[in-house]
Amino acid sequence: MEKKKVLFVCIHNSGRSQMAEALLNSLAGDRFEAHSAGMEPGALNLLAVDVMGEIGIDISMNRVKGVFDFIRQGRLFHYVITVCDETSGGRCPVFPGYARRLHWNFPDPSAVEGTREERLAKVRVIRDQIRARIESWINEDRT
């Protein structure tokens, strides 16, 4: 059975989309092949790296990628899932071929404030929200 290809997109490919990619590959890598990209690639969010490491998933060597690079390469996906706010998600380009487009709204880890421990706690919540949404989605997806 061919794995379904999924692209998670956010603004900078620094936190939410990186966590979603790693979580889907970890939870259902036998059924899905997840990738991630940003509309304006930035730098990997070190808080996201830390909270993913806490659950045994190392994303520290991941690189940020641009969504337009995937388009130029002619990459095809079964699903393109935006994981940013509604306004930003609407900026995501249309992909060639058939790709079912979904939008999952999660807070931006780079926008959390407070001490390092407070910021880590907030990014853990975001990580757990992403994980719960992915778990629900993979249980719904029977095709």
TIBA-94711 format. One record per atom (N, C-alpha, C): atom name; residue in three letters; x, y, z. Coordinates in steps of 0.05 Angstrom, whole numbers, plus 32768, in hexadecimal, padded with zeros to 4 digits. Example, Ala and Ser with C-alpha at 12.3 -4.5 7.8 and 13.67 -1.06 7.14 Angstrom:
BEGIN
N ala 8108 7F8E 809C
CA ala 80F6 7FA6 809C
C ala 8108 7FBE 809C
N ser 8101 7FD3 808E
CA ser 8111 7FEB 808F
C ser 8102 8001 809D
end
This chain:
BEGIN
N met 8011 7FE8 8000
CA met 8000 8000 8000
C met 8012 8019 8000
N glu 800C 802B 7FEE
CA glu 801B 8044 7FEC
C glu 8015 8056 8004
N lys 802A 8061 8010
CA lys 8026 8074 8026
C lys 801A 808E 801B
N lys 8008 809A 802A
CA lys 7FFD 80B4 8023
C lys 8011 80C9 802A
N lys 8016 80DB 8017
CA lys 8029 80F0 801B
C lys 801B 8109 8026
N val 8027 8114 803B
CA val 801B 812B 8049
C val 802F 8141 804B
N leu 8027 8159 8045
CA leu 8038 8170 8049
C leu 802B 8183 805E
N phe 8039 8188 8073
CA phe 8031 819B 8088
C phe 803E 81B6 8081
N val 802E 81CB 8081
CA val 8037 81E5 807A
C val 8031 81F9 8090
N cys 8045 8209 8097
CA cys 8040 8221 80A8
C cys 8051 8237 809D
N ile 8053 824D 80AC
CA ile 8061 8264 80A2
C ile 807F 825F 809E
N his 808C 8257 80B3
CA his 80AA 8256 80B3
C his 80B5 823A 80B2
N asn 80A4 8225 80B5
CA asn 80AD 8209 80B6
C asn 80C1 8206 80CD
N ser 80BB 8214 80E3
CA ser 80CE 8214 80FA
C ser 80C4 8205 8112
N gly 80A9 8202 8115
CA gly 809E 81F6 812D
C gly 8087 81E3 8127
N arg 806F 81EF 8122
CA arg 8057 81DF 811F
C arg 8059 81CA 8109
N ser 8061 81D2 80F1
CA ser 8063 81BF 80DB
C ser 8079 81AA 80E0
N gln 808F 81B2 80EC
CA gln 80A4 819F 80F2
C gln 809A 818A 8106
N met 808C 8193 811B
CA met 8081 8180 812F
C met 806D 816E 8122
N ala 805B 8179 8112
CA ala 8046 8168 8105
C ala 8053 8153 80F3
N glu 8067 815B 80E3
CA glu 8074 8148 80D2
C glu 8080 8131 80E2
N ala 808F 8138 80F7
CA ala 809C 8123 8107
C ala 8088 8112 8116
N leu 8072 811E 8120
CA leu 805E 810E 812E
C leu 8050 80FB 811B
N leu 8048 8104 8104
CA leu 803A 80F2 80F1
C leu 804C 80DB 80E9
N asn 8065 80E1 80E2
CA asn 8078 80CC 80DB
C asn 807C 80B8 80F2
N ser 807C 80C2 810A
CA ser 8080 80B1 8121
C ser 8068 80A0 8127
N leu 8050 80AC 8126
CA leu 8037 809F 812E
C leu 802C 808C 8118
N ala 8031 8093 80FF
CA ala 8024 8084 80E9
C ala 8036 8083 80D0
N gly 8050 8080 80D4
CA gly 8062 8080 80BE
C gly 805E 8068 80AC
N asp 804F 8054 80B5
CA asp 8049 803D 80A4
C asp 8034 8044 808F
N arg 8024 8059 8094
CA arg 800E 8061 8082
C arg 8012 807C 8075
N phe 8023 808D 8081
CA phe 8026 80A8 8077
C phe 8044 80AE 8074
N glu 8049 80C0 8061
CA glu 8064 80CB 805D
C glu 8061 80E9 8060
N ala 8069 80F4 8077
CA ala 8065 8110 807D
C ala 807E 8121 8076
N his 8078 8139 806D
CA his 808D 814D 8067
C his 8082 8168 8072
N ser 8093 817B 8074
CA ser 808B 8196 807D
C ser 8099 81AB 806E
N ala 808D 81C3 806D
CA ala 8099 81D9 805F
C ala 808D 81F3 8069
N gly 809A 8209 8063
CA gly 8090 8224 806B
C gly 808D 8236 8053
N met 807B 8249 8056
CA met 8077 825D 8041
C met 808E 8271 8041
N glu 8099 8276 8058
CA glu 80B1 8287 805B
C glu 80C4 8279 806E
N pro 80D4 8266 8064
CA pro 80E4 8255 8076
C pro 80F6 8266 8089
N gly 80F6 825E 80A2
CA gly 8106 826C 80B6
C gly 811B 825A 80C2
N ala 811D 825B 80DC
CA ala 8130 824A 80EB
C ala 8120 8237 80FD
N leu 812B 821F 8101
CA leu 811F 820B 8111
C leu 811B 8216 812E
N asn 8103 8213 8139
CA asn 80FC 821C 8153
C asn 8108 8209 8168
N leu 811A 8213 8178
CA leu 8128 8202 818C
C leu 8116 81F8 81A2
N leu 8101 8207 81A8
CA leu 80ED 81FD 81BC
C leu 80DF 81E5 81B0
N ala 80D8 81E6 8197
CA ala 80CB 81CF 818A
C ala 80DE 81B7 818A
N val 80F7 81BB 8185
CA val 810B 81A6 8186
C val 810B 8199 81A2
N asp 810C 81AA 81B7
CA asp 810D 81A1 81D2
C asp 80F4 8190 81DA
N val 80DC 819B 81D4
CA val 80C4 818C 81DC
C val 80C0 8172 81CC
N met 80C9 8172 81B4
CA met 80C8 8159 81A5
C met 80DC 8144 81B0
N gly 80F3 814E 81B8
CA gly 8107 813C 81C4
C gly 80FC 8130 81DE
N glu 80EC 813E 81EC
CA glu 80E0 8134 8205
C glu 80CF 811B 8200
N ile 80C4 8119 81E8
CA ile 80B3 8101 81E3
C ile 80C2 80ED 81D0
N gly 80DC 80F1 81CF
CA gly 80ED 80DD 81C0
C gly 80EE 80E1 81A2
N ile 80E7 80F9 8198
CA ile 80E9 80FE 817C
C ile 80FD 8115 8177
N asp 8112 810E 8169
CA asp 8128 8121 8165
C asp 8124 8130 814A
N ile 811F 814A 814C
CA ile 811D 815A 8133
C ile 8134 816E 8131
N ser 8147 816A 8142
CA ser 815D 817E 8144
C ser 816D 8181 812A
N met 816D 816D 8119
CA met 817D 816E 8100
C met 816B 8175 80E8
N asn 8151 8179 80ED
CA asn 813F 8181 80D7
C asn 8148 819C 80CB
N arg 8143 819F 80B2
CA arg 8148 81B9 80A6
C arg 812D 81C5 809E
N val 812B 81DF 809D
CA val 8113 81EC 8095
C val 8112 81EB 8076
N lys 80FA 81E8 806C
CA lys 80F6 81E6 804F
C lys 80E0 81F9 8046
N gly 80E2 8201 802D
CA gly 80CF 8214 8021
C gly 80BA 8205 8011
N val 80A1 820E 8014
CA val 808B 8201 8006
C val 808E 8203 7FE7
N phe 8099 8219 7FDE
CA phe 809C 821D 7FC1
C phe 80B1 820A 7FB6
N asp 80C4 8201 7FC6
CA asp 80D7 81EC 7FBD
C asp 80C9 81D2 7FB6
N phe 80B6 81CB 7FC6
CA phe 80A6 81B2 7FC1
C phe 8096 81B6 7FA7
N ile 808B 81CE 7FA2
CA ile 807C 81D2 7F8A
C ile 808E 81D1 7F72
N arg 80A5 81DE 7F73
CA arg 80B8 81DE 7F5D
C arg 80C1 81C2 7F56
N gln 80C4 81B1 7F6B
CA gln 80CC 8195 7F67
C gln 80B6 8184 7F5B
N gly 809E 818F 7F5A
CA gly 8087 817F 7F50
C gly 807E 816A 7F63
N arg 8083 816D 7F7D
CA arg 807C 8159 7F91
C arg 805D 8159 7F93
N leu 8052 8141 7F95
CA leu 8036 813D 7F98
C leu 802F 8133 7FB4
N phe 8019 813C 7FBE
CA phe 8011 8134 7FD9
C phe 7FF3 812C 7FD9
N his 7FEC 8119 7FEA
CA his 7FD0 8112 7FEE
C his 7FC2 8128 7FFF
N tyr 7FD1 8132 8013
CA tyr 7FC7 8147 8025
C tyr 7FDB 815D 8028
N val 7FD1 8176 8027
CA val 7FE0 818D 802F
C val 7FD1 8199 8047
N ile 7FDF 8199 805E
CA ile 7FD2 81A2 8077
C ile 7FE0 81BA 8082
N thr 7FD2 81D1 8082
CA thr 7FDD 81E9 808E
C thr 7FD8 81E7 80AC
N val 7FEC 81EF 80BC
CA val 7FEB 81ED 80D9
C val 7FF0 8208 80E6
N cys 7FEA 821D 80D7
CA cys 7FED 8238 80E2
C cys 7FD1 8245 80E5
N asp 7FD0 825F 80EA
CA asp 7FB7 826C 80EE
C asp 7FA8 826E 80D3
N glu 7F8E 8275 80D4
CA glu 7F7D 8276 80BC
C glu 7F88 8289 80A7
N thr 7F91 82A0 80AF
CA thr 7F9B 82B4 809C
C thr 7FB3 82AA 808D
N ser 7FC6 829F 809C
CA ser 7FDF 8295 8090
C ser 7FD9 827C 807F
N gly 7FC7 826B 8089
CA gly 7FC1 8252 807A
C gly 7FB5 8259 805F
N gly 7FA6 826E 805C
CA gly 7F9B 8276 8043
C gly 7FB0 827F 802F
N arg 7FC8 8284 8037
CA arg 7FDE 828C 8025
C arg 7FEC 8274 8019
N cys 7FE5 825C 8022
CA cys 7FF3 8244 8018
C cys 7FEC 8241 7FFB
N pro 8000 823C 7FEA
CA pro 7FFB 8239 7FCE
C pro 7FEC 821F 7FC7
N val 7FE1 821F 7FB0
CA val 7FD4 8207 7FA6
C val 7FE9 81F4 7F9B
N phe 7FE6 81DB 7FA1
CA phe 7FFA 81C7 7F98
C phe 7FF0 81B9 7F7F
N pro 8002 81B1 7F6D
CA pro 7FFA 81A2 7F55
C pro 7FEF 8187 7F5D
N gly 7FDE 817C 7F4C
CA gly 7FD3 8162 7F51
C gly 7FBD 8163 7F65
N tyr 7FB5 814C 7F6E
CA tyr 7F9F 814A 7F81
C tyr 7FAB 814A 7F9D
N ala 7FA5 815E 7FAC
CA ala 7FAE 815F 7FC8
C ala 7F96 8169 7FD8
N arg 7F8D 8159 7FEB
CA arg 7F78 8162 7FFD
C arg 7F83 8176 8010
N arg 7F77 818D 8012
CA arg 7F81 81A2 8023
C arg 7F72 81A4 803D
N leu 7F80 81A3 8053
CA leu 7F75 81A5 806E
C leu 7F82 81BC 807D
N his 7F74 81C7 8090
CA his 7F7F 81DC 80A1
C his 7F7B 81D5 80BE
N trp 7F91 81D5 80CD
CA trp 7F91 81D0 80EA
C trp 7F9E 81E8 80F7
N asn 7F8F 81F7 8107
CA asn 7F99 8210 8112
C asn 7FA7 820A 812D
N phe 7FC0 8210 812F
CA phe 7FD0 820D 8148
C phe 7FDE 8227 814E
N pro 7FE2 822D 8168
CA pro 7FF1 8245 816F
C pro 800E 8243 8165
N asp 801A 825A 8161
CA asp 8036 825B 8157
C asp 804A 8259 816E
N pro 805A 8244 816F
CA pro 806E 8241 8185
C pro 8081 8258 8187
N ser 8087 8266 8171
CA ser 809A 827C 8172
C ser 808D 8295 817F
N ala 8073 8294 8183
CA ala 8066 82AB 818F
C ala 8062 82A9 81AD
N val 8069 8292 81B9
CA val 8065 828F 81D5
C val 8078 82A0 81E5
N glu 806F 82AA 81FC
CA glu 807F 82BC 820C
C glu 8082 82B1 8228
N gly 8095 82BC 8237
CA gly 809A 82B4 8252
C gly 80B6 82AB 8256
N thr 80BB 829F 826D
CA thr 80D5 8294 8273
C thr 80D9 827B 8261
N arg 80F1 8271 8260
CA arg 80F6 8259 8250
C arg 80E3 8242 8258
N glu 80E0 823E 8272
CA glu 80CE 8228 827B
C glu 80B1 822D 8274
N glu 80A9 8246 8275
CA glu 808D 824D 826E
C glu 8089 8249 8250
N arg 809D 8251 8240
CA arg 809B 824D 8223
C arg 809B 822F 821C
N leu 80AC 8220 8229
CA leu 80AD 8203 8224
C leu 8092 81F6 822B
N ala 8086 81FE 8241
CA ala 806B 81F4 8249
C ala 8057 81FA 8234
N lys 8057 8212 8228
CA lys 8044 821A 8214
C lys 8048 820A 81FA
N val 8062 8206 81F3
CA val 8067 81F7 81DA
C val 8060 81D9 81DE
N arg 8063 81CF 81F7
CA arg 805A 81B3 81FC
C arg 803C 81B1 81F7
N val 802D 81C5 81FF
CA val 8010 81C4 81FA
C val 800A 81C4 81DC
N ile 8019 81D4 81CC
CA ile 8015 81D5 81AF
C ile 801C 81B9 81A4
N arg 8033 81AE 81AC
CA arg 803B 8193 81A3
C arg 8025 817F 81A8
N asp 801A 8180 81C0
CA asp 8005 816C 81C8
C asp 7FEC 8171 81B8
N gln 7FE5 818A 81B1
CA gln 7FCE 8190 81A1
C gln 7FD2 8184 8184
N ile 7FEA 8188 817A
CA ile 7FF0 817D 815F
C ile 7FEF 815F 8160
N arg 7FFA 8153 8174
CA arg 7FFA 8135 8176
C arg 7FDD 812B 8178
N ala 7FCC 8138 8188
CA ala 7FB1 812F 818B
C ala 7FA2 8131 8170
N arg 7FA6 8147 8162
CA arg 7F99 814A 8148
C arg 7FA2 8136 8134
N ile 7FBB 8130 8134
CA ile 7FC6 811B 8121
C ile 7FBB 8100 8129
N glu 7FBB 80F9 8142
CA glu 7FB0 80DF 814B
C glu 7F93 80DC 8142
N ser 7F83 80F2 8146
CA ser 7F67 80F1 813E
C ser 7F65 80EE 8120
N trp 7F74 80FC 8111
CA trp 7F73 80FC 80F4
C trp 7F7B 80E0 80E9
N ile 7F90 80D4 80F3
CA ile 7F98 80BA 80E8
C ile 7F84 80A4 80EF
N asn 7F75 80A8 8105
CA asn 7F60 8095 810C
C asn 7F48 8099 80FA
N glu 7F43 80B2 80F0
CA glu 7F2D 80B8 80DE
C glu 7F34 80AE 80C1
N asp 7F4D 80B0 80B9
CA asp 7F55 80AB 809E
C asp 7F57 808D 8099
N arg 7F43 8082 808D
CA arg 7F42 8065 8087
C arg 7F46 805E 806A
N thr 7F4B 8072 805A
CA thr 7F4E 806D 803D
C thr 7F6A 8064 8036
end
